[in-house]
Amino acid sequence: MTTRRDFVKAAASGIFFCGCGLLHSAHAQAPVPQKLPVSINGKRVKTIDVHAHCNFHEAGALLGEEGQRIQAGTNVGAQETFLELGPRLAAMDAQAVDMQILSINTFWYNRERDLAAQIVKLQNEKLAEFCAAHSDRFAAFASLTLQAPDLAVQELEIAVSKQGLKGAAIGSSVNGVDFSDPKFHPVWAKAEELGVPLFIHPRGVPELGKRLSGNGWLDNAIGYPLDTTIALSHLIFEGTLDRFPGLKVIAAHGGGYLPFYAERSDHTCAVQPKGCNPDIKLTKKPSEYLRQIYFDTVIFSPEALRHLVAQVGASQVLLGSDYPFPWELKPVDHIFATTSLGDNEKADILSHNAAKLLNLKT
Amino acid sequence: MTTRRDFLKGGTLAATGIFFCGCGLLHNAHAQTPVRQKLPVSVNGKRVKTIDVHAHCHFHEAGALLGEEGHRRQAGPINGAEETFIDLRQRLAAMDSQAIDMEILSINPFWYDKERDLAAQIVKIQNEKLAEFCASHSDRFAAFASLTLQAPDLAVQELELAVRKQGLKGAAIGGSVNNVDFSNPKFHPVWAKAEELGVPLFIHPRGMPELRGRLSGNGWLDNTIGNPLDTTIALSHLIFDGTLDRFPGLKVIAAHGGGYLGSYADRSDHACMVGPKGCNPDVRLKKKPTEYLKQIYFDSLVFTPEAVRHLAAQVGVSQIMLGSDYPYPWELGPVDHIFACASLSDDEKADVLGRTAAKLFNLEA
């Protein structure tokens, strides 16, 4: 069985930085492992990882035996989502990450209102307590019972004004209903009013179970970026981002496919007007909304990061690792290896963009 | 109603730069001011025969075999759909205005769910008509054959006939066959035949009906997302299930720049380390998943110089060929688009515009 130790070794020896040899590619530098404290051009940079997972046993326990299975699953790294301060700090030190913004992947949206509210209450209290005790290394996104938007509004208000949480992690849809549905408007209005971001993290696309079967874990490899792409496309095309122009959205895994393949969206209504709703008048081209959304850097190669920055702007890109899932065990080195970025852009992506967005001290 | 004339005007818009916006950001591959190209096209003084590998057509006689639903299946209510029924003069005028010397015609599969004999009749008519049309206008047209992939034994014969007797240049195969992916072993004899004949297969998506619920609403997401997704799934199975290892000489062309996969490739290289239970230990790939992209061909229908630049960085410029999706008005300045790609050298532009396709299809350049 492959252990976490093997993955750390593999990452350290450079395996995650291959495939950069093609003409016109943003060439990877030989990765120099960064250590804390990280500096760029002699200036200290506090590195902030906006995509880091956690779970609490007590929350899963509210679902009885299935709780832990639902929380963690069988992926490599899953057990490390249950926060233990010592190992987590050691991992962050090894990755040269100063601070993680913790989030809990949604697993309670299909539960009945009161039970979900208990899970959310417990999680937000635990997150608040943990982050307050280690505020130099951790902050967190709140959980919300989005299946009960009235409750979610209250939870978000408490999380931000009383518990010191920095926004909310909302998944990618709520039991198959996309975020553009008007029933969620009060929640987005509250987030806009509070000035805090929402972290969109995919949960897969179960409708495609059959086509995504077979080798390659396509349920995740394709299902995840797809799920985020659908979530963002609805927020754009249904006019949600026009209705809430101050809403701050962060999309995991570089936003899935959308920023990497954006312009088809600009042409589609010209080819098939019948697929588009004439009552929705967007204030700009669909691809232009990408420049107001934030994206993490879990996209693996300097060439992918170069392209993402070209599409959305360096001001929209935030360091992300997906820790403790071993997708990208050298997230800070990945930014340093991207030679298309200037020093200021590297510092922005590693730190300044997130500090500003989340109102953190650097 | 928006007419084709409006869209051809849109072609003029392309000339004035509307289809080339979004290039002002730092580190972007800047678009040059697009200059409207005319036939004959030259790159740095050298004549290049421009070959569009992604152009659609239909024949009324084939749809008629399905009675009333035939025409609806063939055309649908999409702008440009009626022009899939080729009118020679109109088609040549459109190609001239886009500076396209040659189109490689394909017919999107609409017969995979029909019973064997009926599908065989449709395919037979189409391949005969394509062969006849291309033979009479061989300076401007070549074509991919249709196949009854739901009956692979028949498809093998059709492909053999199409290439050896009818002068067709490969086959257009859709994105899956009634929800069964191309990696299914039942298709192996067809891929073996294509490999033996040395002809390419053109993968063109047909959308994702299973996702209709999530893809409803504004923005025609059924196509905007469903089409690149369908291609992404098709290619991922060919890679991950070992099909491309089994048929190393198989030539695959993927429409719309290969959908998402070419532009968002690297997640595939990491998935089996994070979720080993989602991977099959009996399938031992010969190389990293993303490396297979460097043996697949992709059309250039990705709209911006920055997108072409990124695709070329990921798959190699040698794998990219001009594609327009004509007569659907996605990209009415496909040749201008390549000229606007400042990241491409003159040689690379000539390759993308025609030389790579000429070699792949065994055409005079």
Contacts between the chains, C-beta under 8 A, distances in Angstrom:
chain1	res1	chain2	res2	distance
A	2	B	273	7.1
A	2	B	276	6.4
A	7	B	273	6.6
A	10	B	273	7.9
A	16	B	270	7.5
A	18	B	288	7.4
A	19	B	266	7.1
A	19	B	269	7.2
A	19	B	288	6.7
A	19	B	290	5.7
A	19	B	291	7.2
A	22	B	294	7.9
A	22	B	312	8.0
A	22	B	313	5.8
A	22	B	314	7.4
A	22	B	316	5.8
A	23	B	312	7.6
A	23	B	313	7.6
A	23	B	316	7.5
A	23	B	317	6.9
A	24	B	309	6.6
A	24	B	312	5.8
A	24	B	313	4.8
A	24	B	317	7.5
A	24	B	343	5.9
A	25	B	313	4.3
A	25	B	314	7.8
A	26	B	313	7.3
A	74	B	275	7.7
A	74	B	277	5.3
A	75	B	274	5.6
A	75	B	275	5.0
A	75	B	277	7.8
A	76	B	273	6.8
A	76	B	274	5.6
A	76	B	275	7.3
A	76	B	276	6.8
A	77	B	274	7.1
A	173	B	214	7.3
A	176	B	213	6.5
A	176	B	214	6.9
A	178	B	214	6.8
A	178	B	217	7.6
A	180	B	217	7.0
A	205	B	211	7.1
A	205	B	214	7.2
A	207	B	210	4.9
A	207	B	211	5.5
A	207	B	213	7.1
A	207	B	214	6.9
A	208	B	208	7.3
A	208	B	210	5.9
A	208	B	211	6.8
A	208	B	233	7.8
A	210	B	179	6.7
A	210	B	210	7.6
A	211	B	176	7.3
A	211	B	179	6.7
A	211	B	181	6.8
A	211	B	208	7.7
A	211	B	210	7.0
A	211	B	233	5.4
A	212	B	233	6.9
A	214	B	181	7.4
A	214	B	183	6.9
A	214	B	237	6.0
A	214	B	240	6.5
A	214	B	241	5.5
A	214	B	280	7.3
A	215	B	240	4.2
A	215	B	241	5.5
A	215	B	242	7.6
A	215	B	279	5.6
A	215	B	280	4.2
A	215	B	283	4.6
A	216	B	236	6.0
A	216	B	237	8.0
A	216	B	239	7.4
A	216	B	240	3.2
A	216	B	241	7.9
A	216	B	268	6.7
A	216	B	271	6.1
A	216	B	272	6.9
A	216	B	278	7.3
A	216	B	279	6.3
A	216	B	289	7.0
A	217	B	271	4.3
A	217	B	272	6.2
A	217	B	274	7.6
A	217	B	275	4.2
A	217	B	277	7.9
A	217	B	278	2.8
A	217	B	279	5.6
A	218	B	233	7.1
A	218	B	236	5.7
A	218	B	237	7.8
A	218	B	240	7.1
A	218	B	271	7.8
A	218	B	278	7.6
A	219	B	278	6.2
A	220	B	271	6.0
A	220	B	274	7.5
A	220	B	275	5.7
A	220	B	278	6.5
A	221	B	236	7.2
A	221	B	267	5.4
A	221	B	268	5.4
A	221	B	271	4.0
A	222	B	229	7.6
A	222	B	232	6.1
A	222	B	233	6.3
A	222	B	236	6.2
A	224	B	267	7.8
A	225	B	260	7.2
A	225	B	264	6.1
A	225	B	267	6.6
A	226	B	225	7.6
A	226	B	229	6.1
A	226	B	260	8.0
A	229	B	225	6.1
A	229	B	260	7.9
A	230	B	214	5.4
A	230	B	215	7.0
A	230	B	221	7.1
A	230	B	225	6.3
A	233	B	219	6.1
A	233	B	221	5.7
A	233	B	224	7.1
A	233	B	225	6.3
A	234	B	217	6.2
A	234	B	219	8.0
A	234	B	221	7.8
A	236	B	219	7.5
A	237	B	217	6.6
A	237	B	218	4.3
A	237	B	219	3.3
A	237	B	221	7.2
A	238	B	217	5.8
A	238	B	218	5.6
A	239	B	218	7.8
A	253	B	267	7.2
A	254	B	264	7.8
A	256	B	264	7.6
A	257	B	228	7.3
A	257	B	232	8.0
A	257	B	260	4.2
A	257	B	263	7.4
A	257	B	264	5.2
A	260	B	260	7.0
A	260	B	263	4.3
A	260	B	264	4.6
A	260	B	310	7.4
A	261	B	228	6.0
A	261	B	257	7.7
A	261	B	259	7.6
A	261	B	260	5.4
A	261	B	263	5.1
A	261	B	264	7.1
A	261	B	302	7.2
A	261	B	307	7.4
A	262	B	22	7.9
A	263	B	22	6.9
A	263	B	302	7.0
A	263	B	303	3.7
A	263	B	304	5.4
A	263	B	307	6.4
A	264	B	224	5.5
A	264	B	228	6.7
A	264	B	256	7.3
A	264	B	302	8.0
A	264	B	303	6.8
A	264	B	330	7.9
A	265	B	219	6.6
A	265	B	224	5.6
A	266	B	22	8.0
A	266	B	303	7.3
A	267	B	303	6.7
A	267	B	330	5.4
A	267	B	331	7.7
A	268	B	219	6.2
A	268	B	220	4.5
A	268	B	223	6.2
A	268	B	224	4.4
A	269	B	219	7.0
A	269	B	220	6.4
A	270	B	2	7.5
A	270	B	7	7.2
A	270	B	10	7.0
A	270	B	79	7.2
A	270	B	329	6.3
A	271	B	78	6.2
A	271	B	79	5.5
A	271	B	80	7.2
A	271	B	220	7.6
A	271	B	223	7.6
A	271	B	328	5.5
A	271	B	329	5.7
A	271	B	330	5.7
A	272	B	77	7.7
A	272	B	78	5.0
A	272	B	79	6.7
A	272	B	220	4.7
A	272	B	223	6.4
A	273	B	2	6.0
A	273	B	79	7.2
A	274	B	77	5.4
A	274	B	78	7.9
A	274	B	220	8.0
A	275	B	219	7.2
A	275	B	220	2.7
A	275	B	221	7.8
A	275	B	222	6.6
A	275	B	223	6.7
A	276	B	218	5.6
A	276	B	219	6.3
A	276	B	220	5.8
A	277	B	217	7.3
A	277	B	218	4.2
A	280	B	218	4.9
A	285	B	21	7.7
A	285	B	22	7.7
A	286	B	219	7.0
A	287	B	22	5.9
A	288	B	22	7.5
A	299	B	264	7.5
A	299	B	266	6.6
A	299	B	267	7.7
A	300	B	266	3.7
A	300	B	267	6.8
A	300	B	269	7.2
A	300	B	270	6.6
A	301	B	266	5.0
A	303	B	310	7.2
A	303	B	313	5.0
A	303	B	314	6.7
A	304	B	264	7.4
A	304	B	265	8.0
A	304	B	266	5.9
A	306	B	27	6.3
A	306	B	310	8.0
A	307	B	263	7.5
A	307	B	306	7.3
A	307	B	309	8.0
A	307	B	310	4.2
A	307	B	313	7.8
A	309	B	25	7.6
A	309	B	26	7.4
A	309	B	27	5.8
A	310	B	25	5.7
A	310	B	26	7.7
A	310	B	27	5.1
A	310	B	28	4.3
A	310	B	29	7.2
A	310	B	306	5.3
A	310	B	310	7.8
A	311	B	22	7.9
A	311	B	25	7.5
A	311	B	306	6.9
A	312	B	25	8.0
A	313	B	25	5.5
A	313	B	26	7.6
A	314	B	26	6.9
A	325	B	274	5.3
A	326	B	273	6.2
A	326	B	274	5.8
A	327	B	267	7.9
A	327	B	270	5.3
A	327	B	274	5.7
A	328	B	270	7.7
A	340	B	27	5.3
A	341	B	27	7.9
A	345	B	26	7.9
